[in-house]
Amino acid sequence: MKLNKKSKLLLTTSFVVTSLLGALVIVHTAVQILGGMRDAGDNYKNAIGIMDTNTFVNDDKGSVQLEPIIVVKGSDTEPQILAKPTEVLLYSEAENFVMPNHWGFKAWKAMFYLRTLLLMTMVVMLLYFALITLRGSRTGVLFTKSNLHIVYALAPISFLYLLANDNFYTFKQYAISELYADNASIALHGQFYMNAETLVVPLLLIVVAQLYKVAIMMNEDEVMTV
């Protein structure tokens, strides 16, 4: 599969730009995560966590009904305002609040470090992919096995990151539900999430890796033929 200079330049530019854009997107996501956690720590120093609440409940007949909370009481001439939050923030007013010793909070910290490690790993791999592509373009070998290994490795790593990101607060929510749900006036619960991109992104990377592998095999066959 012999490529002319224009095709090589186009492919090289596409690979490098895609890698750099992917790295920038991941870095931007990391900055948003860390910045949001810093702001939350400044504004809610004694915050325990954010919990989901049940908005709809099933009545005796099986139909779904809204179970509201009175926020502002009405009068004869004014309407009554009813509402139910979809999320609530739990925090302590005690100045010397100490986070409870529950395994869910420890698991959440482990999840934080795991997500950070996965973010950093993907950034390094994408930058390395761009570097190998630039080196290969100078020697005429655009498709390399090193880059193929990187694309294959990105598939499971991206899956783990997206899954961890979707369920970042699951362990903390479980701990809060177990410790405080009995004393809450509304239902507190956590959920396990699996978004479509969590599966789509790794699958697309596997498809790209397969196409990349075919290109490598075609190059090797051409070299052997010559």
Salt bridges, closest charged atoms under 4 A:
ASP39 OD1 - ARG38 NH2 3.79
GLU67 OE1 - LYS84 NZ 3.93
GLU178 OE1 - HIS102 NE2 2.60
GLU220 OE2 - LYS145 NZ 3.51
